[in-house]
Amino acid sequence: MSHKNTFNKTKDRYFCLRIKIKPYTVRHFKSVLAIFLIFASGFHARGQFYDIGQAPASTKWNTLETTDFQFIFPAYLDSFAIEAAQSFQHNAGAVKSGLRTQPLKTPVLLHPQSAISNAYAIWAPRRIEALTTPPQKNYAQPWMHQLGLHEYRHVVQLSKLNQGFGKGLGYLFGEQATAILTGLFIPPWFLEGDAVLTETLLSKSGRGRVPSFSADLKAQLHEKGAYSFAKATLGSYRNYVPDIYTTGYYIVAHGRKKYGIELWNSALDKVARSPLTFTPFNRGLKKISGLDKESLYDEAVEELIAENKPEFTNSAFWPTPAVKKDFIEYHHPFKLNDSTVVALKTSFVFNPEIVKIDQSGNETTLLKTGYVMDRLISMNNGIMAWSEYRPHIRWQTVSYTDVVMFDPVSGISERMSFKRRLFAPMAGKKTGSFAAVGYNKDASAYIFIYDNGSQSEFHVPDGLHPLTPAWTGDGSALIFITVGTEGKSFMKLDTLNGTFHSLTVPSFAEISDPFVSGNQVYFTGTSGETSQICMIDILGGETVVVTNSKFGATNPVVYDNILIYNDYTADGNRIASV
């Protein structure tokens, strides 16, 4: 429900003193209140600032400058920093063009020793800080290319406020003025939605092209209907709500497509030049479209519903306990036997745990886990494996992962610490052995194999980044996905002689989650605008789409010629088979 502001029109008396407010008094009151809010925000300004932590005191820093950036990085990261600087600078002009502003030279700090994959565009002081280790659920483009588009767009957005009243405010409060205006008037869904749209428009990948990115919103709209604007953009403690990245992307994309780039320029211009109007963002939108934020959201949702009409599914769902007051998901299901599956269970309320579920839907907790990196769990030869986050005891920008091996039948688990950053481990044929993806502190990637105390590193050629290795049946080779400037492809590592073989030509089609069964590789691919389980023969051949999920099928495994996988619904990931 929308409420119109009738403050200027009313003839009623206000406050307990019953003072009659004249028109000129109202104008003065609005101005005084606006100035008060701005100054009051200054006391809360520290909440707008973010310190991601300290690097080791022994770090020696180098700098590299381009036209738009100053890169600051550890001395041992020279070659990586040069490539990152070239990528950032190459895309800078395109990232700036839509909002027609020229940011000041932006510092970019690189932190290569964190197990977390993230980056931050931070104000006061203005900078980008990037944790350079890519996620294993990466898109079909290099991680730093992705960050150069998304994070620099945030810098451009906030630099747009350095005009008019905002610029004058900056003379008084410095960069804190931008933080104040952003916190008071710019909705977070716009900031993230616009950045996601930018990364999608200016690349051949980006989240807007990845079906799993929008699966939750499409499922919600189809099975539960549209939520109110307030619920969709502010979230809920009662129901799962798609995040502001997804919702914001569709609002911003719809607005740009229907009303042009002037729509969002107008909104930001109003915030910078006329913040004392109290609702400058809405006024900027109305100037171009005649709509406020809520009406624009309604339009975007109607368009998305009209464009997406899911068909039938061929998935058979595994029974799970009924859920009433929580949002439960089951990730990476595996079959223990004909009548029992195991999976990673996540919840709004409880910590992640490994559970087993029988054919009647009876569930048993087997193990409570820590923070599972990328929610990636594998199972091979009856042993489950995953990596868990471990922070450094002193330095916040340094962290590692432990590898956890778990036998769901005996209930025995083993935690192995290597002081490395290891991801997506998969148990080998020999007891206690596994393969994983590793990252050195110089940001180079390798395949790591541990075998009864011996440790081997296999560096992937051509600077490609490996994702989610999967053992072949005989344990002599690994099939994994690589990411590079040409997109994603499948590659094979012969572990006996250390040779690499390309299995497919790189492309920007989304592929993930490989599982090897015989000569077939099952994986998550794309069919139309939905993630589906696909299959390709290692020896060559066309890709075959195996599932027909309504909203997305992921994480395939094969047990006794039965395909087990996750099928997405409005109530989260469920266990399915076909």
C-alpha positions in Angstrom: 0.0 0.0 0.0 1.4 3.4 -0.9 0.8 6.5 1.2 0.8 10.0 -0.2 2.5 12.7 1.7 -0.2 15.3 2.5 1.8 17.3 5.0 1.7 20.6 3.0 -2.0 20.3 2.3 -3.5 19.5 5.6 -5.2 22.2 7.8 -5.0 20.1 10.9 -2.8 21.2 13.8 0.3 19.3 14.7 2.2 18.4 17.9 0.9 18.6 21.4 1.2 22.4 21.5 -1.4 22.6 18.8 0.5 25.2 16.8 -0.9 26.1 13.5 1.7 25.6 10.8 1.8 28.1 7.9 3.2 27.2 4.5 6.4 29.1 4.9 6.9 27.3 8.3 6.5 24.0 6.6 9.2 24.8 4.1 11.6 25.8 6.9 10.7 22.8 8.9 11.5 20.5 6.0 14.8 22.1 5.4 15.8 22.0 9.0 14.7 18.4 9.3 16.7 17.4 6.2 19.8 19.1 7.5 19.3 17.4 10.9 19.1 14.0 9.2 22.3 14.6 7.3 24.2 15.7 10.4 22.6 12.9 12.4 23.8 10.4 9.8 27.3 11.6 10.4 27.2 10.1 13.9 26.3 6.8 12.3 28.8 7.2 9.5 31.2 4.7 10.9 28.6 2.1 9.9 29.1 3.1 6.3 32.8 2.4 6.4 34.4 -1.0 6.3 37.8 -2.3 7.2 38.4 -5.8 5.9 41.4 -6.3 8.2 45.2 -6.3 8.2 47.7 -8.0 6.0 50.8 -9.6 7.5 53.2 -7.0 8.9 56.0 -8.5 6.8 54.3 -7.7 3.5 56.2 -5.5 1.2 53.9 -3.5 -1.1 54.3 -2.4 -4.7 52.2 0.0 -6.7 51.2 0.2 -10.3 49.3 3.1 -11.9 47.1 3.3 -14.9 44.9 6.1 -16.1 42.0 5.3 -13.8 43.5 3.1 -11.1 46.4 2.8 -8.6 47.0 -0.9 -7.8 48.5 -1.7 -4.4 49.7 -5.3 -4.0 52.3 -7.5 -2.3 55.7 -7.5 -4.1 55.4 -11.2 -5.0 52.2 -10.5 -6.9 53.7 -8.4 -9.7 52.7 -10.4 -12.8 49.2 -11.0 -11.5 48.7 -7.3 -10.7 49.8 -6.3 -14.2 47.2 -8.6 -15.8 44.5 -7.3 -13.3 45.4 -3.7 -14.1 45.2 -4.3 -17.8 41.8 -5.9 -17.4 40.4 -3.2 -15.1 41.7 -0.4 -17.4 40.5 -2.0 -20.6 36.9 -2.0 -19.3 36.9 1.3 -17.3 35.6 3.5 -20.1 32.6 1.2 -20.8 31.8 0.9 -17.1 31.7 4.7 -16.8 29.9 5.5 -20.0 26.3 4.7 -18.9 26.3 7.0 -15.9 28.4 9.8 -17.5 30.7 10.6 -14.7 34.5 10.6 -14.2 35.6 9.1 -10.9 38.9 10.2 -9.5 41.8 7.7 -9.7 40.7 4.7 -7.7 43.1 2.7 -5.4 42.7 -1.1 -5.8 44.2 -3.3 -3.1 44.9 -6.9 -3.8 44.8 -9.6 -1.1 45.9 -13.0 -2.4 46.1 -15.0 0.8 42.4 -15.3 1.7 40.3 -18.4 1.2 37.3 -16.2 0.8 36.3 -15.0 -2.7 34.9 -11.5 -2.5 35.6 -7.8 -3.2 34.5 -4.5 -1.8 34.0 -1.0 -3.2 34.5 1.1 0.0 34.2 4.8 0.7 36.1 7.1 3.1 38.7 6.4 1.9 37.5 5.5 -1.5 39.0 2.2 -2.8 38.4 -1.3 -4.1 39.7 -4.2 -2.0 39.8 -7.5 -3.8 40.3 -11.0 -2.3 41.8 -12.6 -5.4 41.1 -16.3 -4.9 38.3 -17.2 -7.3 35.2 -19.2 -6.1 34.8 -22.8 -7.4 31.3 -21.8 -8.5 32.8 -19.1 -10.8 31.2 -17.7 -13.9 32.6 -18.3 -17.4 35.2 -15.5 -17.2 38.3 -14.8 -15.1 37.6 -13.7 -11.5 39.5 -10.4 -11.8 37.6 -9.5 -15.0 34.4 -10.0 -13.2 35.5 -7.8 -10.3 36.7 -5.1 -12.6 33.2 -4.8 -14.1 31.1 -5.2 -10.9 33.2 -3.4 -8.3 34.3 -0.5 -10.4 30.6 0.1 -11.3 30.0 0.7 -7.6 32.8 3.4 -7.7 31.1 5.0 -10.7 27.7 5.0 -9.0 28.9 6.7 -5.9 31.1 9.1 -7.8 28.0 10.3 -9.6 26.9 11.9 -6.3 29.9 14.3 -6.4 27.8 17.1 -8.1 25.5 19.8 -7.0 24.5 19.7 -3.4 26.5 16.5 -2.9 29.7 18.2 -4.1 29.1 21.1 -1.7 28.5 18.7 1.1 31.8 17.0 0.2 33.7 20.2 0.9 32.4 20.0 4.5 32.6 16.3 5.2 34.9 14.9 2.5 34.0 11.4 1.2 31.7 10.9 4.2 29.2 13.1 2.3 28.8 10.4 -0.4 28.3 7.7 2.3 25.6 9.9 3.9 23.7 10.5 0.7 24.0 6.8 -0.3 22.8 5.6 3.1 19.8 8.0 3.2 18.5 7.9 -0.4 19.9 5.2 -2.7 18.3 1.7 -2.3 20.8 -1.2 -2.0 18.9 -3.2 -4.6 19.8 -0.5 -7.2 23.5 -0.5 -6.3 23.8 -4.3 -6.7 21.3 -4.7 -9.5 23.0 -2.0 -11.6 26.4 -3.6 -11.0 25.1 -7.1 -12.0 23.5 -5.6 -15.1 26.9 -3.9 -16.0 28.9 -7.1 -15.6 26.3 -8.9 -17.8 26.1 -6.2 -20.6 29.9 -5.7 -20.8 31.0 -9.3 -20.9 30.0 -12.6 -22.5 29.2 -14.0 -19.1 28.0 -12.3 -15.9 25.3 -13.4 -13.5 22.5 -12.2 -15.7 23.4 -15.0 -18.2 23.6 -17.7 -15.5 20.3 -19.5 -15.1 20.9 -20.5 -11.5 21.2 -16.8 -10.6 17.5 -16.2 -11.1 16.1 -19.6 -10.3 14.9 -18.6 -6.9 13.0 -15.5 -8.1 11.4 -17.4 -11.0 10.4 -20.2 -8.8 8.9 -17.9 -6.2 6.9 -15.9 -8.8 5.5 -19.1 -10.3 4.8 -21.1 -7.2 4.1 -18.5 -4.5 3.4 -15.3 -6.5 5.0 -11.9 -6.3 5.9 -10.5 -2.9 5.2 -6.9 -2.0 7.9 -4.4 -2.9 8.9 -3.9 0.7 9.3 -7.6 1.3 11.1 -8.2 -2.0 13.7 -5.5 -1.3 14.0 -5.6 2.5 13.7 -9.4 3.1 11.7 -11.4 5.6 12.2 -13.4 8.8 9.3 -15.6 7.9 10.0 -16.6 4.2 12.9 -17.0 2.0 13.3 -13.9 -0.3 15.6 -13.7 -3.3 18.5 -11.4 -2.5 18.9 -7.8 -3.7 21.3 -8.8 -6.4 18.6 -10.8 -8.2 15.6 -8.6 -7.5 17.7 -5.5 -8.2 19.0 -6.8 -11.5 15.5 -7.4 -12.9 14.2 -4.0 -11.7 17.3 -2.1 -13.1 17.3 -4.1 -16.4 13.6 -3.6 -17.0 13.9 0.1 -16.3 16.8 0.5 -18.7 15.2 -1.5 -21.4 11.9 0.3 -21.3 12.9 3.9 -20.4 16.5 4.1 -21.4 19.7 4.9 -19.6 18.4 8.4 -18.6 16.1 6.7 -16.0 18.9 5.8 -13.6 21.0 8.8 -14.4 18.0 11.0 -13.5 17.5 9.2 -10.2 21.2 9.6 -9.1 21.2 13.2 -10.4 18.3 14.0 -8.1 19.9 12.5 -5.1 23.1 14.5 -5.7 21.4 17.8 -6.6 18.2 17.8 -4.6 18.4 15.6 -1.5 16.3 18.0 0.5 13.2 16.9 -1.4 13.3 13.8 0.9 12.5 11.4 -1.9 15.0 12.4 -4.6 15.5 8.9 -6.0 11.7 8.5 -6.6 11.5 12.0 -8.1 14.3 11.2 -10.5 12.4 8.0 -11.6 9.1 9.8 -12.0 10.7 12.5 -14.2 11.5 9.9 -16.8 9.0 7.1 -16.4 6.2 8.6 -14.4 6.6 5.7 -11.9 8.0 5.4 -8.4 10.2 2.5 -7.2 7.3 0.3 -6.2 5.5 0.8 -9.5 8.7 0.1 -11.4 9.1 -3.1 -9.4 5.5 -4.2 -10.3 6.2 -3.6 -14.0 9.5 -5.7 -13.8 7.7 -8.5 -12.1 4.9 -8.6 -14.5 7.4 -8.7 -17.4 9.3 -11.6 -15.8 6.2 -13.6 -15.2 5.1 -13.2 -18.8 8.5 -14.2 -20.1 8.8 -17.3 -18.0 6.2 -20.0 -18.1 7.8 -23.3 -16.8 6.7 -26.5 -18.4 6.4 -30.0 -16.8 9.3 -31.7 -15.1 10.5 -35.3 -15.4 12.0 -35.2 -11.9 11.0 -37.8 -9.2 11.4 -36.1 -5.8 12.9 -38.0 -2.8 10.6 -37.6 0.2 11.9 -35.2 3.0 10.4 -34.1 6.3 7.8 -31.4 6.1 9.0 -27.9 7.0 6.7 -25.2 8.4 8.8 -22.4 10.0 12.2 -22.7 8.3 13.8 -22.6 4.9 15.5 -26.0 4.5 17.6 -27.0 1.5 19.4 -30.3 0.6 22.7 -29.9 -1.4 24.8 -32.5 -3.2 22.7 -35.6 -2.6 24.4 -39.1 -2.8 23.0 -42.5 -2.5 24.3 -44.8 0.2 22.2 -47.7 -1.0 19.0 -48.4 -2.8 16.9 -46.9 0.1 19.0 -44.2 1.6 20.5 -40.9 0.5 22.9 -38.5 2.2 23.2 -34.7 1.6 24.3 -31.4 3.1 21.3 -29.8 4.8 21.2 -26.1 5.3 18.7 -24.0 7.3 17.9 -20.4 8.4 17.9 -21.6 12.0 20.5 -24.4 12.4 24.1 -24.9 11.4 24.8 -27.0 8.3 24.8 -30.7 8.8 25.2 -34.0 6.9 22.0 -36.0 7.1 20.7 -39.3 5.7 17.1 -39.8 4.6 15.3 -43.0 3.9 12.6 -43.7 1.4 9.9 -42.8 3.9 11.4 -39.3 4.5 12.8 -40.2 7.9 15.9 -38.0 8.5 18.9 -38.6 10.7 21.7 -36.2 11.5 25.2 -37.7 10.9 27.5 -34.8 11.4 27.5 -31.1 12.1 29.8 -29.2 9.8 31.7 -25.9 9.9 31.6 -23.3 7.2 31.7 -25.4 4.0 33.4 -23.5 1.2 31.0 -22.9 -1.7 28.7 -25.5 -0.2 30.6 -28.0 -2.3 30.6 -31.7 -1.1 31.8 -34.7 -3.1 31.5 -38.4 -2.5 33.7 -41.1 -4.0 34.3 -44.7 -3.0 31.9 -44.3 0.0 33.8 -41.3 1.4 32.4 -37.7 1.5 34.8 -34.8 1.3 34.7 -31.0 1.6 36.8 -28.0 2.7 36.0 -25.8 5.7 37.2 -22.3 6.3 39.9 -21.6 8.8 41.0 -18.0 9.6 44.5 -17.0 10.5 44.9 -16.4 14.2 46.3 -12.9 13.7 45.9 -11.5 10.1 42.4 -11.0 8.9 43.3 -11.1 5.2 45.0 -14.4 5.5 43.0 -17.7 5.8 43.2 -21.3 4.9 40.9 -24.3 4.5 40.9 -27.7 6.2 39.9 -30.8 4.2 37.3 -33.0 6.0 36.8 -36.7 5.0 33.7 -38.4 6.3 32.5 -42.0 6.2 28.7 -41.8 6.5 28.4 -45.5 7.3 30.8 -45.7 10.2 30.4 -42.0 11.2 34.2 -41.5 11.3 35.5 -38.2 10.2 39.0 -36.9 9.7 40.2 -33.3 9.5 43.4 -32.5 7.6 45.2 -29.2 7.9 47.9 -28.3 5.4 48.0 -24.5 5.8 46.9 -24.3 2.2 43.9 -22.9 0.4 42.4 -26.1 -1.0 38.9 -26.3 -2.5 36.4 -28.9 -3.9 38.3 -32.0 -2.6 37.2 -35.4 -3.8 38.3 -38.7 -2.2 40.5 -41.0 -4.2 40.5 -44.8 -4.5 43.1 -45.2 -1.8 42.1 -44.7 1.8 42.9 -41.2 2.9 43.8 -39.9 -0.5 42.1 -37.0 -2.3 42.4 -34.4 -5.1 41.5 -30.7 -4.8 42.1 -27.3 -6.3 44.8 -25.2 -4.6 45.9 -21.6 -4.8 49.3 -20.2 -3.9 49.9 -16.8 -2.4 51.0 -15.5 -5.8 47.5 -16.3 -7.0 48.6 -19.3 -9.2 46.3 -22.3 -9.3 47.1 -26.0 -9.3 45.6 -29.4 -8.8 46.6 -30.8 -5.5 46.8 -34.6 -4.9 47.3 -36.1 -1.4 48.2 -39.8 -1.2 49.2 -41.3 2.2 51.4 -38.4 3.2 52.8 -37.5 -0.2 51.7 -34.2 -1.7 51.8 -33.4 -5.4 51.0 -30.2 -7.3 50.0 -30.1 -11.0 50.0 -26.6 -12.5 47.3 -26.1 -15.1 48.8 -24.7 -18.4 48.1 -21.4 -20.0 47.1 -19.7 -16.8 43.8 -21.4 -16.7 41.9 -21.8 -13.4 40.7 -25.3 -12.5 37.3 -26.0 -10.9 35.8 -29.0 -9.1 38.0 -32.0 -10.1 36.3 -35.4 -10.4 38.1 -38.8 -10.5 37.6 -41.2 -13.3 36.4 -44.7 -12.3 39.8 -46.3 -12.3 41.4 -43.4 -10.3 44.0 -42.8 -12.9 42.8 -39.4 -14.1 40.8 -36.3 -13.1 38.2 -34.5 -15.2 37.7 -30.8 -14.2 36.5 -27.5 -15.6 38.9 -24.7 -16.6 38.1 -21.0 -16.7 40.0 -18.5 -18.9 39.5 -15.5 -21.1 37.8 -17.7 -23.7 35.3 -19.1 -21.2 34.9 -22.6 -19.7 36.0 -26.0 -21.0 36.6 -29.6 -19.7 40.1 -30.8 -19.2 41.7 -34.1 -18.2 44.7 -34.6 -16.0 46.5 -38.0 -16.3 47.8 -38.3 -12.8 50.3 -41.0 -13.6 52.4 -38.9 -15.9 51.1 -35.4 -15.2 49.9 -34.6 -18.6 46.9 -32.4 -19.4 44.4 -32.9 -22.3 41.7 -30.5 -23.4 38.4 -32.4 -23.9 36.1 -29.5 -25.2 36.6 -26.2 -26.9 36.3 -23.2 -24.5 33.0 -21.3 -24.7 31.0 -19.0 -22.5 28.2 -21.5 -22.0 27.7 -22.2 -18.3 29.0 -25.6 -17.1 29.7 -26.8 -13.5 29.6 -29.8 -11.1 31.2 -32.6 -13.2 30.7 -36.2 -12.2 32.3 -39.1 -14.1 30.5 -42.4 -14.7 32.3 -44.7 -17.2 33.1 -42.7 -20.2 30.4 -40.2 -19.5 30.7 -36.8 -17.8 27.5 -35.6 -16.2 27.4 -31.9 -15.4 25.2 -28.9 -14.8 24.7 -27.2 -18.2 22.2 -24.8 -19.7 19.1 -25.6 -21.8 17.2 -22.5 -22.9 17.1 -20.3 -19.8 17.3 -23.1 -17.2 20.1 -25.1 -15.6 19.7 -28.8 -16.6 21.8 -32.0 -16.1 23.7 -32.7 -19.2 26.0 -35.5 -20.3 28.9 -35.7 -22.7 31.2 -38.6 -23.7 34.9 -38.3 -22.7 35.8 -39.8 -26.1 33.9 -37.2 -28.0 30.3 -36.6 -29.1 27.4 -34.1 -28.7 26.1 -32.9 -25.4 22.9 -34.6 -24.3 20.3 -32.9 -22.0 19.2 -35.4 -19.5 16.7 -33.6 -17.2 13.7 -31.3 -17.8 13.6 -29.4 -14.5 11.2 -26.4 -14.1 13.6 -24.1 -12.4 17.0 -25.8 -12.5 18.7 -29.1 -11.9 22.3 -29.1 -10.5 24.9 -31.4 -8.7 24.5 -34.7 -10.6 25.8 -38.1 -9.4 25.1 -41.5 -10.8 24.4 -44.6 -8.6 23.5 -47.9 -10.2 22.4 -46.3 -13.4 20.1 -43.8 -11.6 20.8 -40.1 -11.8 20.6 -38.3 -8.5 20.6 -34.5 -8.4 19.2 -31.3 -6.9 16.0 -29.9 -8.4 15.2 -26.3 -7.5 11.7 -25.3 -6.2 10.3 -22.2 -4.5 11.1 -24.0 -1.2 14.8 -24.5 -2.1 16.9 -27.3 -3.5 15.2 -30.7 -3.2 16.6 -34.2 -3.9 15.4 -35.7 -7.2 16.2 -38.6 -9.5 15.5 -39.7 -13.1 
